[in-house]
C-alpha cells in the first residue's frame, strides 16, 4: 500500500500524485511500487532483508544523494502482543520515503494530526523531523503506560497490610504482568537505541551541508528527549527486576511457610504415633494388656505427647 502526502501551508494533506510529494509512505509495498519510485527518484530502495540487517552500515548510509536510516519501532503495544519491526526512512530530493512492513500507531496518528495542525516548512525534511518528534512522543507514552501497569503489582507486593489482600495474591498474574512489561521495556530500549543512532547520523548530515538553525535546534531537542526517555526506561527496567525478584521471593516465602506447617505437623504427630505403635504390639506378656484403664491412659498419653511439642513450638514462635 502506498500513501502520498504533500504540504500545503504547513499542513500535511494526502494526495494522489507522486511528483511533488513531501512524504511517500510505503506499507508492505509491492515490487511495482518500488520500481516506480526507484525510476522516479534515481535510487535503489532497500529490500525487507536489507532492512532486517543488524550491521550499522546496512541501516545508516548515504547513496546516490539519498540518506537511508533504518530504525526499530514497536506496534500493537496496547494488545500485549507487541511487534517489533524495521522502518526505513529515506530522504531524497526534498522528499521523505518511509518503508515498513508493520503498522506502528504513529503512522496513523501523525498524518491525522499534521493535517489539522501545521508542522512548519514545506519540505520532506520538515516532515521527517515532525515524524521523529511524533515517534519519540509515542515511545514516551508507551513507557509511561508500562510504568502504570506495574504500579498495582508493586502496591500489592509491598503495601498489602490487609491479610485478605495477602491471601488473594495471584502471583501467576503478577509474573505475567511483570514479564509483559519487561519485554515491552526491552523492546522500547532497543527502539530508542536505533533512533538515537539515526538521529546522530542525520545530525552529521546537517553539519556537513550547514542545515538551518531550526533543524539543528529540533535535532538537539529530539536527542535530549531520546536520552531522557532512555533514562526513564532504564529506571523502569530496574524496578521491574526488583518486582520480579520480590515476587519470586514472596512465592518462596509462602512455599516455605507451607512446608514448615507440614514439618511441624509431622513432629507433633510423631510422639502419638510412637505411643500408638507401642501399645498396638501384640506380645503375649504386656503389663498394661489387661489393665482396666489402659485404653484411656494410652489415649491421654497420645494427646499429651501431641500438645507438648505444639506448646513448645508456639513458645519459640515457630508457629
Backbone torsions as a table, in degrees:
resi	resn	phi	psi	omega
1	UNK	NA	138.8	-178.4
2	UNK	-126.0	129.9	175.3
3	UNK	-120.3	136.6	-177.1
4	UNK	-118.2	135.5	-179.7
5	UNK	-131.3	145.6	171.6
6	UNK	-129.4	161.4	-178.8
7	UNK	-99.2	131.1	176.8
8	UNK	-134.0	110.6	-177.1
9	UNK	55.1	40.7	176.6
10	UNK	82.9	-6.1	179.7
11	UNK	-98.4	144.8	-177.4
12	UNK	-94.2	114.1	-176.3
13	UNK	-120.5	140.3	180.0
14	UNK	-74.7	140.7	-178.0
15	UNK	-135.1	171.0	178.8
16	UNK	-108.6	2.7	-177.0
17	UNK	-107.0	131.9	177.5
18	UNK	-73.6	-41.0	-179.9
19	UNK	-66.2	132.9	178.4
20	UNK	82.2	3.2	179.3
21	UNK	-71.3	138.5	175.6
22	UNK	-84.9	-27.3	-179.0
23	UNK	-142.9	128.4	174.5
24	UNK	-118.5	112.5	-177.3
25	UNK	-102.0	114.7	179.6
26	UNK	-104.3	114.4	179.1
27	UNK	-112.0	112.2	-174.0
28	UNK	47.9	60.1	-172.7
29	UNK	-68.6	150.4	173.1
30	UNK	-79.9	163.1	179.9
31	UNK	-65.7	-30.5	179.0
32	UNK	-65.6	-41.6	177.1
33	UNK	-62.4	-41.3	-179.7
34	UNK	-64.6	-44.7	-179.3
35	UNK	-63.2	-40.0	179.4
36	UNK	-60.6	-45.9	-179.8
37	UNK	-69.2	-39.0	179.8
38	UNK	-61.3	-41.4	178.2
39	UNK	-69.0	-39.4	-177.1
40	UNK	-68.3	-42.5	-173.6
41	UNK	-100.1	-9.7	178.2
42	UNK	70.9	34.0	178.6
43	UNK	-131.3	169.2	175.8
44	UNK	-112.4	115.9	-178.5
45	UNK	-76.0	145.0	179.6
46	UNK	-72.1	146.4	175.6
47	UNK	-81.8	172.9	178.7
48	UNK	-63.1	-36.6	177.7
49	UNK	-65.2	-39.5	177.2
50	UNK	-62.7	-40.0	-178.2
51	UNK	-66.3	-28.0	-177.3
52	UNK	-88.7	-0.4	175.7
53	UNK	-65.1	144.2	-177.3
54	UNK	-96.3	-11.2	179.5
55	UNK	-69.4	138.9	179.8
56	UNK	-61.2	-36.2	-179.0
57	UNK	-64.9	-23.0	178.6
58	UNK	-88.6	-16.0	-178.1
59	UNK	-101.5	-29.7	-177.4
60	UNK	-129.5	111.6	-179.9
61	UNK	-162.5	163.5	175.0
62	UNK	-115.7	138.6	-178.2
63	UNK	-157.5	131.4	177.9
64	UNK	54.7	38.2	178.2
65	UNK	76.8	8.6	179.8
66	UNK	-114.3	151.8	177.7
67	UNK	-107.6	126.4	-179.0
68	UNK	-113.2	125.7	179.8
69	UNK	-134.8	120.9	179.8
70	UNK	-112.0	127.8	-179.8
71	UNK	-126.6	161.5	176.0
72	UNK	-99.6	126.6	-179.7
73	UNK	-129.0	145.5	179.0
74	UNK	-90.1	155.9	172.5
75	UNK	-143.1	163.8	179.5
76	UNK	57.3	37.8	-178.4
77	UNK	-73.2	-25.1	-178.9
78	UNK	-73.3	-22.5	-175.4
79	UNK	-93.1	7.9	-177.1
80	UNK	57.9	25.0	176.4
81	UNK	-128.4	51.8	-173.5
82	UNK	-54.7	132.7	177.2
83	UNK	-116.9	122.9	176.4
84	UNK	-100.8	135.2	-179.8
85	UNK	-153.8	159.6	179.9
86	UNK	-79.5	145.6	172.6
87	UNK	-130.2	123.9	179.6
88	UNK	-100.2	129.9	176.6
89	UNK	-111.7	125.4	-176.8
90	UNK	-120.7	126.3	174.7
91	UNK	-108.1	117.2	-178.5
92	UNK	-152.5	134.2	174.8
93	UNK	50.5	46.8	177.1
94	UNK	63.2	25.4	-179.3
95	UNK	-131.5	139.9	173.6
96	UNK	-99.6	129.3	174.7
97	UNK	-118.1	128.6	174.6
98	UNK	-115.8	134.2	-179.4
99	UNK	-122.3	125.0	-177.4
100	UNK	-149.9	156.6	179.1
101	UNK	-125.1	12.5	169.5
102	UNK	-140.6	178.7	-167.4
103	UNK	-123.2	77.8	172.8
104	UNK	-60.4	143.4	-174.2
105	UNK	-62.6	-28.7	-179.1
106	UNK	-57.1	-33.8	-177.1
107	UNK	-75.0	-5.4	172.5
108	UNK	-101.6	-43.8	-176.3
109	UNK	-76.6	-35.6	-176.5
110	UNK	-64.1	-49.8	179.3
111	UNK	-60.2	-37.2	-179.8
112	UNK	-65.4	-42.2	179.4
113	UNK	-71.0	-40.2	-178.7
114	UNK	-69.2	-20.1	176.5
115	UNK	-75.4	-22.2	179.8
116	UNK	-97.5	-36.7	-174.7
117	UNK	-116.7	125.7	179.4
118	UNK	-60.0	140.3	178.7
119	UNK	-100.8	-2.4	178.2
120	UNK	82.0	138.1	178.2
121	UNK	83.3	169.8	-177.2
122	UNK	-134.9	30.7	-175.2
123	UNK	-128.4	166.1	177.0
124	UNK	-64.6	-30.2	178.5
125	UNK	-67.6	-32.8	175.2
126	UNK	-63.2	-43.9	177.4
127	UNK	-63.1	-41.2	179.7
128	UNK	-58.6	-48.6	-178.9
129	UNK	-65.6	-42.2	179.2
130	UNK	-65.1	-38.2	177.9
131	UNK	-65.4	-41.7	176.5
132	UNK	-59.6	-43.6	179.0
133	UNK	-61.9	-39.9	178.2
134	UNK	-66.1	-39.1	178.3
135	UNK	-63.9	-44.1	179.5
136	UNK	-62.9	-42.4	177.6
137	UNK	-61.4	-40.6	179.8
138	UNK	-64.4	-43.1	178.3
139	UNK	-63.4	-37.8	177.1
140	UNK	-62.4	-40.7	178.0
141	UNK	-63.7	-40.9	-180.0
142	UNK	-64.7	-43.0	178.2
143	UNK	-60.7	-44.2	-179.7
144	UNK	-63.0	-41.6	179.5
145	UNK	-66.2	-36.7	177.2
146	UNK	-62.6	-38.2	176.4
147	UNK	-63.6	-39.8	178.3
148	UNK	-65.3	-32.8	-178.0
149	UNK	-66.8	-37.3	-176.7
150	UNK	-89.1	-10.4	-179.7
151	UNK	-61.5	-46.9	177.6
152	UNK	-60.9	-34.3	178.0
153	UNK	-64.3	-44.9	178.7
154	UNK	-60.7	-42.9	-179.8
155	UNK	-65.3	-40.4	-178.7
156	UNK	-66.9	-34.8	-176.9
157	UNK	-79.1	-44.8	-170.4
158	UNK	-100.4	-15.7	-174.1
159	UNK	-124.8	21.9	-178.5
160	UNK	-89.2	82.1	179.1
161	UNK	-78.8	-27.1	-179.4
162	UNK	-72.9	121.3	-179.6
163	UNK	-57.6	-30.3	179.5
164	UNK	-65.4	-37.2	177.2
165	UNK	-66.3	-40.8	-179.5
166	UNK	-61.6	-42.1	-179.0
167	UNK	-68.1	-29.3	-175.3
168	UNK	-92.5	10.1	178.6
169	UNK	-63.1	131.5	177.7
170	UNK	-108.3	90.9	-174.4
171	UNK	-67.5	-29.1	176.9
172	UNK	-63.5	-43.3	177.4
173	UNK	-64.1	-39.6	177.9
174	UNK	-59.3	-47.2	-177.8
175	UNK	-64.8	-37.4	178.3
176	UNK	-65.0	-43.3	179.3
177	UNK	-64.6	-44.9	179.9
178	UNK	-64.1	-41.4	-179.8
179	UNK	-64.0	-43.1	178.7
180	UNK	-63.8	-43.5	-179.9
181	UNK	-64.7	-39.5	178.7
182	UNK	-63.5	-43.0	177.2
183	UNK	-62.6	-42.1	-178.8
184	UNK	-64.3	-44.6	179.3
185	UNK	-62.6	-40.1	178.2
186	UNK	-61.6	-43.0	178.5
187	UNK	-64.4	-41.5	-179.5
188	UNK	-65.0	-39.7	178.7
189	UNK	-64.6	-37.5	175.4
190	UNK	-63.3	-43.2	178.9
191	UNK	-63.4	-43.0	179.9
192	UNK	-62.1	-38.3	180.0
193	UNK	-64.2	-44.6	-179.7
194	UNK	-68.4	-36.0	177.9
195	UNK	-66.3	-40.8	179.9
196	UNK	-61.9	-40.4	178.3
197	UNK	-66.2	-41.9	-179.6
198	UNK	-65.0	-42.2	179.3
199	UNK	-65.1	-40.0	176.7
200	UNK	-63.6	-39.6	178.1
201	UNK	-64.2	-42.4	178.7
202	UNK	-67.5	-35.5	178.4
203	UNK	-62.4	-39.3	176.0
204	UNK	-62.2	-38.8	178.0
205	UNK	-62.7	-41.6	179.3
206	UNK	-62.8	-42.0	-179.3
207	UNK	-62.4	-40.9	-177.3
208	UNK	-66.2	-38.0	-176.7
209	UNK	-103.6	11.9	176.6
210	UNK	54.0	67.5	180.0
211	UNK	-67.9	172.7	-177.0
212	UNK	-71.5	163.0	178.9
213	UNK	-64.2	-36.6	178.7
214	UNK	-63.2	-41.0	178.6
215	UNK	-64.4	-44.7	179.9
216	UNK	-63.7	-40.1	-179.7
217	UNK	-65.6	-42.6	-179.2
218	UNK	-68.5	-36.4	177.1
219	UNK	-64.9	-41.1	177.3
220	UNK	-62.2	-41.5	179.0
221	UNK	-64.6	-43.4	179.1
222	UNK	-62.7	-43.1	179.5
223	UNK	-62.3	-43.8	178.8
224	UNK	-62.8	-40.6	178.6
225	UNK	-65.5	-40.1	178.2
226	UNK	-61.0	-43.2	179.3
227	UNK	-66.7	-38.5	179.1
228	UNK	-64.6	-44.7	178.4
229	UNK	-65.7	-36.9	177.4
230	UNK	-62.0	-41.0	177.2
231	UNK	-63.7	-42.4	177.8
232	UNK	-63.2	-41.5	178.1
233	UNK	-62.9	-38.1	177.0
234	UNK	-64.4	-40.0	177.1
235	UNK	-62.8	-44.9	179.8
236	UNK	-65.4	-35.9	178.1
237	UNK	-62.9	-40.8	177.1
238	UNK	-65.0	-40.8	179.4
239	UNK	-64.8	-40.5	179.4
240	UNK	-65.2	-39.4	176.4
241	UNK	-62.0	-42.1	177.4
242	UNK	-61.9	-44.5	-179.7
243	UNK	-64.9	-38.3	178.1
244	UNK	-63.1	-47.0	178.5
245	UNK	-62.6	-41.4	-179.6
246	UNK	-65.5	-41.7	179.7
247	UNK	-63.7	-45.9	177.7
248	UNK	-63.6	-35.5	176.9
249	UNK	-65.6	-41.3	178.0
250	UNK	-64.5	-41.1	177.2
251	UNK	-60.6	-42.6	179.4
252	UNK	-64.4	-40.2	179.7
253	UNK	-63.4	-45.7	-179.8
254	UNK	-65.5	-38.2	177.1
255	UNK	-64.4	-41.6	178.3
256	UNK	-63.8	-37.5	178.6
257	UNK	-64.1	-40.4	178.6
258	UNK	-65.7	-43.4	178.8
259	UNK	-63.6	-36.7	179.1
260	UNK	-64.0	-39.6	178.9
261	UNK	-61.7	-44.7	178.6
262	UNK	-65.3	-36.9	179.3
263	UNK	-65.7	-44.6	179.4
264	UNK	-65.0	-41.9	179.0
265	UNK	-60.9	-39.3	178.8
266	UNK	-63.8	-40.7	-179.8
267	UNK	-68.5	-39.1	-178.9
268	UNK	-64.1	-40.9	-176.5
269	UNK	-86.8	-4.0	179.3
270	UNK	-67.6	-48.3	179.0
271	UNK	-61.5	-45.0	176.8
272	UNK	-60.3	-35.1	177.8
273	UNK	-64.0	-39.4	179.0
274	UNK	-64.6	-43.3	179.2
275	UNK	-62.5	-46.5	-179.8
276	UNK	-63.5	-33.2	179.3
277	UNK	-68.0	-39.7	-178.9
278	UNK	-65.6	-49.1	-177.4
279	UNK	-81.1	-1.0	174.6
280	UNK	-93.8	-1.9	178.8
281	UNK	-72.4	148.4	-174.0
282	UNK	-111.2	45.6	174.6
283	UNK	-75.3	149.6	-177.9
284	UNK	-68.4	-39.3	-177.7
285	UNK	-104.9	95.2	174.3
286	UNK	-129.3	124.6	-173.3
287	UNK	-56.3	-38.5	-175.2
288	UNK	-93.4	7.0	-172.5
289	UNK	-63.7	-38.4	-179.4
290	UNK	-107.2	15.9	-178.6
291	UNK	-75.7	135.9	-175.8
292	UNK	-64.8	-34.6	-177.3
293	UNK	-102.9	17.3	-177.4
294	UNK	-62.6	-43.3	-178.2
295	UNK	-64.8	-52.3	178.5
296	UNK	-63.5	-32.0	178.4
297	UNK	-63.9	-44.7	-179.5
298	UNK	-64.6	-41.3	178.5
299	UNK	-62.6	-45.9	-179.3
300	UNK	-63.5	-39.3	179.8
301	UNK	-65.4	-37.9	177.9
302	UNK	-67.1	-41.0	178.9
303	UNK	-65.3	-44.3	-179.8
304	UNK	-63.6	-40.2	-179.5
305	UNK	-69.3	-20.0	175.4
306	UNK	-84.8	-37.9	-177.7
307	UNK	-70.9	-34.5	-177.8
308	UNK	-63.2	-48.0	175.8
309	UNK	-62.8	-37.6	178.9
310	UNK	-61.8	-44.4	178.6
311	UNK	-63.6	-38.6	-179.1
312	UNK	-65.7	-43.4	179.3
313	UNK	-64.9	-40.1	178.0
314	UNK	-64.0	-39.4	-179.9
315	UNK	-66.5	-34.8	177.6
316	UNK	-79.1	-9.6	-179.0
317	UNK	78.3	22.2	-179.9
318	UNK	-86.9	-5.7	179.2
319	UNK	-120.4	NA	NA
